[in-house]
Amino acid sequence: MLSCALVTAFAADTLNKNACYALINRITPKHAARFEVAFIPKDGAKDVFELESAGQKIVLRGNNETSVASALNYYLKNYAHYDIGWNTAEVHDIPDVLPLVPNIIRKATPYKYRYNFNYCTFNYTASWWDWDRWQRAIDWMAMNGINMPLALTGQNSVWYNVYKGLGFTDRELEGFFTGPAYFNWFWMGNLDGWGGPLSQSFMKKHEALQKQILARERELGMTPILPAFTGHVPRSFKDHYPNAKLFKTTWGDDFPSVAFSSMLDPNDPTFTVIGKKFMEEQNRIYGTNHFYSADTFNEMMPPSNDSTFLDQVGKKIYQSMASNDTAATWVMQGWMFSYSPDFWKPTQMKGLLNSVPADKLIVLDLWGEIIPQWKENEAFYGKQWIWCMLHNFGGTNSLYGDMAHIANDPNLALHDPGSGRMQGIGLTMEAIDQNPAIYALMLDNIWEDKPIDLDNWVKEYAHRRYGQNNADAESAWSVLKNTVYSGQPWWGTASIITGRPTFEKEAKWTHTELHYKPANLLPAWEKLLAASSQLKNNDGFQYDLVDISRQVMANYANHVQQQFAASYRRGDMASYKKQTALFLTLIDDMDKLLATRKDFLLGKWLNDAKSYGDDQDEKQLFEKNARDLVSLWGDKDCGIHDYAYKQWAGMLKGYYKHRWIQFFSYVDKQTSLHKKIDQKQFEENIKNWEWSWVNSHEDYSSTAVGDSVKTAGEMYVKYGMMIKTAYAARAKSTSKSLKKIRKNKVN
């Protein structure tokens, strides 16, 4: 009996070696024959990998495909000194002769679940991804140990089939589905119709793409999370079900024209019927791994704070999953608990959370690095939960993040006696392809059971990022660790360039306050430039040099803006003219710098959008979607304009610069008339121009031009001393002011 039990246990632990070898061949085709794959059982309940040399072979062992992929990544990072970031897949050449592994390396992860994605990621980053881009993302996830990705692509086909099956017409559904840049807010029930209509052709393309995504994720040992029904129904629902009980949800006050939706009351008997149909149709098309995402009240107030009502909501949502899948587990984004803490008090949270069987619910502590809800709410009252890092909002690309906390906090939570049933860690950023070091650091926690030695990690990261040791590069990263990566403002940091023009220090959604002295970032720029003679051909180095150069210049733009604002207020128009000219030149030069990298091109975003269209009308609609999301976000009165700002080539010169030119022209006109500036009137006027830009079709290049290293060097020659002098003068002025304040206090 014992031997039979062992055979049965091991038979369940199979390894898809073909999938593993295919991944190896995609990552390093030149060296694929040097790797050998083998199965090992779990380390107790833990996923595990091993790494060693056997003759001239590098042997990768794991209990599943994700563990084997992680073994490959560990080898490439620590022995071949080769880093695979999420947007720089081939940063440098792997050595011709692969280093041997002198001793067996064995790593077991303490985290059962390793989660990835936020609903928003599917639009702020992945709206226009094709299979090639998705394939690279999935390989990257597997190599970093992620085993639990959110999988939302292609969901519209399910919604369409369900509602068509219930008798709704294409005309009725036309105003239901959003355009392709706004899917996730439709899926979360925040809005209907914006950016549409959505063609059947697009739905079919995404359905086919989702099937590819799921097949690859599953063959690499992942358990994708599919959505479940949360009650979102077309606005014509009452026409078909006149006795149905609905309630209207409103998504904030920033987008009132469309930011509301009709929600079916979970206590209405139709809720479970539609929920069951939704699950049946989704499983028919995509199959299932029994994990489902559902968030009824994302950034929206429930119609009642009665815990009994919330209990019924939870029960009905879960029943709609379990009625078709008895193994269903609900994966709940915990964002609402951070977003609306005044509503979600312990009574309300318990009412919702305790409505689901304890082992059938997993809560994502979505903003764990800033506001860890598990500490405030008794580790979610006995439910399973995952520590998550959100970090980025809207896909903005300023440099920031708190490396010290990221290196320590997940492990501290894991071993905290009060952390309850913490089962994993994850990434929940609203967008990717920014700050790659922050996410590399976070993911290195997966295979560690102790805090990360940050100083050593930063040194090793520079080595593998650039493929060789370089003292200047190491020094630059030490500076970065102590400046941009020494803290994290809640919503990140921005440059005033990307805010609606103003003389104020900040604009709505444009938070310019830094957690470090901008002068202290200059040495990182200088050190990377010094390293360029050795590292200039390295793709990762080029990306970092451009990004850091951009950050220094963006910070300086904030200083220049405050200088011309001060000049205007004291009536020194000669100085004002000089400073505003410098400001516009800075924007031009940042655009020129960013144009040298494919990663920072507005044209790439827009042309990818257009490529999804089947005809000219659809191409223009998708282009409008793409333009709108990164500018106004919604219509011209939308309150979240500039939320998803992008410091991109094309966006700087073609959008932000034109706004500032119009602002300066307005100021000049008012000055000549001896009138004060009316900021509200200016914004009323500029939003009309912004809306015309959203609807325009001028071309932007999707091809990088120029030499990144050479251009960054030119920018330093042009601005380096100017910036140093400006910051030194500001420091001197601040020191004088402080002395004066102290003197007055003494007197």
N, C-alpha and C positions, 0 to 999 in steps of 0.2 A: 504493500500500500504506500509506503514511504517513497519508494522509487517512482511509482506511478504519479504521485503528487508532484515530485520534483520535475518529472518529464512534462507534466501539464503546465507547471509554473514557467518552465523555461520555454516551452512551445509558444507561450503567449508573448514572449519577448523576442520578436523578430526584428531584423534589421534589413531595410531596403538598400542593399549595397549598390544597386544600379543607380538609385537616386543620389547616394553619397558620391559615387565616382563621377556622375554627371555634374554635380556641384563643383567638385574639385577641378574638373576640366573647364568649367566656365570661369573659375577664379584664376587658375594658373595653368592654362593649357600646355605651356612649355614644359612644366615640371610634373604634370599629372601622373606620369608613369612611375614617379619616385614615391608615390604614396600608396599605402595599403590600408584597407579598412577592415575592422574586426569588431565583433559584438562582445560586450561584457554586461553582466547583469547589474541592476541598480545597486547602489550602496545603501542597503536597507530600503527606505522609501525615497531616497534621493537620486536624481539624475546624476550621472557621473561620466567623466571621460578620462582616458589615459593616452599618453603620448610617449613613444620611445623610438629609438633607432634599432633596426634589425638588419645587419649588413649595411647595404646602401639605401635601404628603404626606410621611410618615415612611417611608422605604424600609428594609425589613428583608431582608437577604440572608444566605443560609447554604447550606452544602453538603448539609444535611439538615434535617429538621423540628426536631430538638432544637437545632440551631444557630440557626435562625430564632427559636424560642421564647426562646433565650438573648439574642438581639439585642433582642427585645421587653423582656425583663427588664432588660437593661442600660440601655435607654432610659428605662424607667419609674423606675428607681432613681436614675440620674444626671442626668436632664433634667426629668422630671416630679416627682422627689423623692417617689416612691410606692413603698412597700415591701410586698411580698406575703410574709408569713411563713407558716409551715405551719399556724398555728392562728388567724391573724387575716387573713382573706383581703381584707377591705375596711377597712383601717385609717383611711383618710380619703378625701376626694374627690380625684380627679384634676383638675387645673386645667381650666377650661372651654376655655381656649386652650392647645393643646399647644405647648410650646417647640420651636423649630427646632433642628436639629443643624448648627452652622456649618461643620464639617469632617467628612470621612469618618472614621468610627471603624472600625478593623479589629482583630479579636482572633482569634488562633489558639491553641488549647489544646495544651499539650505532653503532655497525658495521653490516651492512646488509650482507656482504660477509665475510666469514672466510675461507681462502684458505689454502690448504696443498699440498705439494710435488713440486719437481722440476723434469724435465725429467730425470736428472741424478740419482735421488733417486732410480728409477726403476732398475738401474744396480749396482751402488756402494753399495746399501744395499739389494734390493729386487730381485736380479737376480734369486735366488733359493727359494724364499718363496713358501710355500705350503698354503693350505687353512687355516690350523690352525694358522699359523703366520699372514696371512692376516686378519683373523677374530679378532685376538687380536689387530691388528693395527686399524681396523675399529671401534672397541669398544672404543679404546683409543681416536680416533678422535672425536667420538660422545660425549664422556664424557668431552672433552675439548672444545666443542662448535663449532667444525669445521663443516661447512655445504657445502663446495665447494671443494671437493678433485679432483685432476687430476686423471684420470683413463685410463691408457694406456695398461695395460696387455691385451694380446690377440689381439693386433692390427694387427699382421702379417697375421692373417687369412683374414682380410679385404683386405689388399694389395694383397695377393695371389689370392683371388677370383676375384678381379677387373682385374688384369693383365692377369690371365688365361682366363677370359671372353673376353679380347681384343685380344686373340690369341697368347700370349706369351707362350713359352714352359717351362717345368720344368728345362730344361738345361739352358735356358736363365735366369731364375729366381734364379737358384742356386748361381750365382755370385752376386746376388742382395741383398739377405737377409744376415744379419750378424749372428754371433753366439749369444747365449743367454746372454752373458755378455756385449754385445755391441749394444743392440736394440735401446737405446735412441738416439745414434748418427746416427743410420740409420734413425730413425723416424724424426730426425731434419734435415736430408739431408746432414750430415757431411761426411759420408763414406758409401761405399758399400762393402758387402761381407766378411769383416774381421771376422775371428772366425767361419765362416760357414764351410760346408753347414748346413742348418737348415732343420730338417726332418718334414714331415707332422705330424708325431706322436707328436712332441713337440708343433707344432702349435695347434693341437687339444686339447692337455692338457691345454695350456694357454687360449684357447677359452673357455673351460669349466670352468676354474678358473675365468676368467673375468666375466662370467655370474653369478657366485656365489658372486663375489666382488660387482658387480653392484646391484644385488638383495638385498644384506645386506645394502649397502650404501643407497639405495632408501628407504628401509623399516625403516631406522633410520632417515629419514627426510632430507637426503643430496641430493644435485644436482650435480652429477658427471660431470666432464668435459671430453668429448671425443675429439679425434683429428679430424682435417679436412685435406683436400688435399692441399698441398703446392707446387706441381709441381715436386716432386722427381720422376723420371722415370728410368727404367732400361737402361743400357748403349746401349742395342740393340734397343732402341726405334726408331731410324732412319730406321732400317730395316723394321719396320712395318709402320712407318709414315714418308716416305722420305722427305716430304715437311714441316715437323714440324720445328718450330723455337725453338732451344734449346740454353742454355748457360751453360757453365761449371763453377761450383763453387768449390773453393778450401778452405779447412779448415786449415788455417794456414800453417806453414812450418815444423811442428814437425813430420808429419806422411805422407810424400809425396807419398808413394807407393799406398795407398788406400784412402787417405783423400781428395777425390774429388768426385763429383757426377754430374749427368746430370739433369738439371732443365729445365722443360718446360716453355717457356716464357708465362706469364699470358695473353699476348695479342694474343697468338695463339688460334684459335677457339677450338682446341682439349682440352685446359686446362679446360674450363667450362664443356665439355662433360665428361671428366674423373672425375673431381671434383664431378659432380652430381652422377655418378656411384658409386664413393667412399662413398658418403653420403647415398645413397640408400642401398648399401650392409651393411654398418655399422649399420644403423638403423634396417635393417632386422635381423641382428644377435643380436644386443645389445639394441635396442631401443634408446631413447634419452631423455635428460633433457634440450636440446636446448642450452647448453653451449659447445663451441668448441675451441680447442687450435690450433693455427697455427703460426709457426715462420719460415718464408722462409729464412731469412738471419741470422740465429744464428751463430755468430762468423765467418761470411763469408761476403765478400764485395759484395754488389749489382753490377751488370754490369754497372750501370749508377747512377750518383747522381742527374739526372734531376728530379725535383719534379713532373713533368708530368708523367714520367715513374713510379715513386713510387706511385703516385696516381692511375695509372692504375693497378699496382700490387695489391694494397689494394682492389680496386673495384672488381677485378676478383676473388680474394681469397674469399671475402665476398659473392660474387654472387654464387660461387660454394657451399657455405653453404646454402644460402637463397633459391637457386633454388629447394632445397628439403625440406627446413624447414624455413618457413616464420618467425618463432619466434627465429631464430638463433641469438645468441650473441657470438661474437668473443672475446676470452680471450687471450690476447697477452702477452707473456713474454717480459718484457722491458730490458732484459739483453743486447741486442745489443746496446742500447743507452749508457750503462755504458762501454761496451767492446770496442766500436768504436766511441768515442765522436768526433773524428776529421771528421768522415764522417757524423754522424747524427747531423747536425746543425739544427737550428730552421726551415729553409726552407725545409730540407729533412724530418724532423719529421712531420711537418704539412702536407707535401705532402702525407705521408702514413696514418697518423692518421685521417686526415679530409676526407679521401676517404670512410670512413665508417660512417653510420648514428650515431649520437652522443649517442643514447641509445642502440646501438648494438655493442659497443666496450668497453671492460674493460682492462686496462693496469696494469700489475703487475710491480710495482717498485721493482725489484727483489733484489736489494742490498741496501735497504733503510736505514739500520743501519750504512752503511759506506759512500756510495755515493748516497744520495737521489736525484734521477733525477727530482722529482716533484719540487724541489726548483730551479733547473737550467732551467726548461722548462715549466714555467707557469702552473704547475699542469696538464701537458699533454694537454694543450690548450683546456680545456673544456670537456675532455673525463672523463668517470668514471675511477677510479684507486684504487689500493689496496696497502697499505704500507706493505712491506714484509721484513722479516729478512732472509738473506741467511746463514751467519755465517760460514758454513762448506764447504770446497772444497775437493772432492775426498774421503770422508769418513775417513780422517785422525783423529786420536784419542788423540791428545794432548789437554790439558785443557787450554781454553782461552775463552774470551767473555767479553763484556762490560755491566755488569749488570745495572749500573746507567743509561746508555742511553736506554737500553731495558725497564727499569721501567718507563721511562719518554717520550721517543720520539714518540711512536705511539699516545699518548694522546695529546702531543703538536701539532703534525701534524693535528689531528682531529679538534682541536680548532683554528688552525691558519687561519686567514682570507684569506690567499693566497693559501690554500690547495684545493680550487676548489671543485671538485666532488669526494672527497675521500669517498669511500664506504665500506672500510673494511681493515682488516689486515690479514697477512698470514705468513706461513713458506715456504721458498723456498730453504732449505738446499740441498746440493748435496748428502748427506747421513745422516742417522739417527744412533741411538744406540751409541751416544757419548755425553758428556756434558749434561746429562739429566736436570740439574738444570737450564741451560740457556733457554731451551725450555719450561720448566714448568713455568718459570717467564714470558716469552713472552706470553704464552697462558693465563695466569691469567689477561692479559690486556683485554681479550675478554669481560668479564662481568663487566668491570669497566669503568666509565666515568671520571676518574681522574687519575693522576699519582700514581704509586704504591709506598708506603712507604717501601723503600728497606731494611732498617735495621730491621723493624718488619717482613718483608716478609722472610728474611733469617733465622731469629729465628724460625718462624713458619714452614718454610720448613724443618729445621733440626728435629723439633718435629714430623711432620707427616711422614717424610722420615724414621725415626727410631722408630716411634710409642710411644715414651716417651720423656720426657724432660731429657736432660743430659747437664750439664754445660760445660763439656769438648767438647762435640760435637758442641754446640753453639759457643764456642770460636773458634773451628776449622773452622766453616763456616764463621765466621767474618774475619778470616785470609784469607780464600779463596776469599771472596768478595773484599778484599783489595790487592790481588796479582793476581792470574790467572784470576780472573773475574773482574779486574779493567780496562781492556782495550782489544782492538782487533786489532792486526796487520792485514793488508789487507788479507793476505793469511794464517793467522794462524801462529802457531809456530811449530817447529819440533826439533828433536834431530839429531845431525850429524850422529848418528848410522844408520839412515835410508837413508842417502844420499850416493851416490857413494863415496868410500873412497878418501880422500884428506887430505892435510895438511891445506887447507884453512878453514876459520871459517864456511863457508856455501858451499853447493853444489846446483846444479840446482834443483829447487822445494823444497829445504831443507833449510828453513829460520829459523835460530837458534836464532835470536835476540829476547830477551824477553822485555816485557814492564814493568817488575817488577824485583826487585833484587831476584835472586834465593834463597839467604839465608833467605829471608823473608817468604818463603813458608814452611820452616822446622817446625815452630811451629804448622802448621795445621796437619802435619804428627804426631807430638808428641801428640797433643791433641786428635786426633782420636785414637791413640794407648792407651792413658789413658782411653778413653771411652770404650775400647773393653771389659773390664771385665763385663760391664753392657749390651753392645749392640752386643756382638760377634755372637749371633745366628740370627741376623737380616740380611736378604739378601741384602737389600739396603746398609746397613752399610758395609758389606763385599765388595760389589762392589766399594763403595767410597774409602774404605781404600786401596784396591789394586790399584785403579786408581791414587790416590794421591801419594802412594808409588812409583808407576811407574813414575809419573811426576817428583818427586824429583830426582830419580835415572837417568832419561833421561836428566834432566838439568845438573846433575853432570857429565854425560858422555861428554857433550859439553866442560866442564872445563878440563876434563882429556885429551880430544883430543887436545886442545890448548896447554896443558902442554907438551905432547909428540911431538907435532909439533915444539914447541920452543926448546925442548931438541935436536931434530934432527938438527935444523938450526944452533945451536951453537956447534954442534959436540959432545954433551954429550950423547954417545950411551948407557952408563950404565943407566942413568936416562930414556932415551928413551925406553929401554927394560923393565924397571920396570913399566913405565906408560902404555905402550901398553899391557902388561900382565894384568894390572888392568882393562884396557878398555875391553878386551875380557872377563874377569871375570864378569864385570858389565853386559855385554850382557847375559851371562849365567844365572846370578842371576835374571835379569829382566824376562827372559824366564821362569825360575822356579816360580817366583811370579805370572806371568800372567797365567800360566798353572793351577792355582788353581781356575780359573773362566771360566765358559762356554762362557762368553761374549768376551773373548780375545784369542780364539783358531783358528789358521789357519786351523786346521783339520776340524773344524765345517764347515767353508766356502767351503773347497774342497770336503768334503764328501757329503754335501748338493748338490753340483754341480753334482757329480757322480750319486747321487740317481735319478736324472732326466733322465738319459740315459736308453735306452731300451736294449742296448747290449754293449759289451765291447768296440767297436769302438766309440760309442756315449758317453759312460762314459769317455773315455780318451779325446775326443774332448772337452767335457764340463769341465773336469778338467783343460785342457790347457787354456780354456777361463778364468777360475777362477784364475789360477796362473798368467796369463798374465796381467790381469787387475790390480792386486795389486803389480806388479813388473815393467816390461818393459812397460806395457800398450799396446804396439803394437809390431812391429818387433824389431829386435835387434838394429836398427838404430833410433828407435822412440825417438823423442825429449822430450816427456813427461814422460819418465821413472821416477819412484819414486814419481810421482804426487799423486798417491793414496796409499801412504805408510801406513803400518799398524804396530803399535807396538803390535804385537800378539805373543803369545807363538807358536813356530814352525817357524814363519817368522823371528824372531830374531835369533834363533839358527841355523835354516836350510838355511837361505838366507843371511841376513845381516852379520852375524858373518863370514861366509865363504868368503864374499867379502873382509872384513877387513883382514882376515888371508892372503889372496892372495896379498893384498896391502902391508902388512908388509913383506911378503916374497920377494916381488919385491924390496922394499926399502933395505932390507938386501943384496940382490944380487947386486944392484947398488952400495951400499956402499962398499961392498967387492971389487968391480971392480973400485972404485974411480970414479964413474960416477954420473952425476946428474940424478934426477928423471925426466922422461918425462911423465907428467900427461896425455897428449893426447894419447900416446902409451899405457899407462896402461888402459885407458878407452876403447881403441880399443880392447884390449885383454879381459877385464872383461865382455864386453857386449856379447862376445861369450859364456862365462860361464853362464851368466844370461839367455841367450836364451836356453842353454841346460837345465837349471833348469826349465824353463817354460815348456819344453817338457818332463820332467822326471815324474816319478810316485811313488816316495818313499812315504810311508804312514806317515801321521801326525794324532795324536790322536784328536778325537772330544769329548773326555770325560775329564772333569776336574779332576786333581789329587792334593792331598795335602790339607792342612788347610790354608785358606786365611789369617786368623788373625794371626795364629802362624808364617806363612812364612813372613808376613809383619813385625812382631816383630823381626824375625831373621835378616831381611834386615836392620832394624834400628840399631840393636846391631852391625852389621858388618860395616855399612857405616855412621851411624849418626854422630859420633865424627869425622870421617875422613872428611866428607863433611863440617862440621862446621869449622874445622881447615883450610881446603883449602880455604873456602870463607873468613875467617878472614884474612888469609895471603894475599889473593888477594886484599881485601879492604885496608890493610895496605900498600901494594905496590902501589895501585892506589893513596892513599893519599900522599905518598912520591913523586910520579911523579907529582901530581898537585902542591905540594909545590915548587918543583924544577922549574916547568914552570912559576909559579907566581914570583919566585925569579929572574929568567932570564929576565922576562918582566920588573921588577922593575929596574934591572941593565941596 
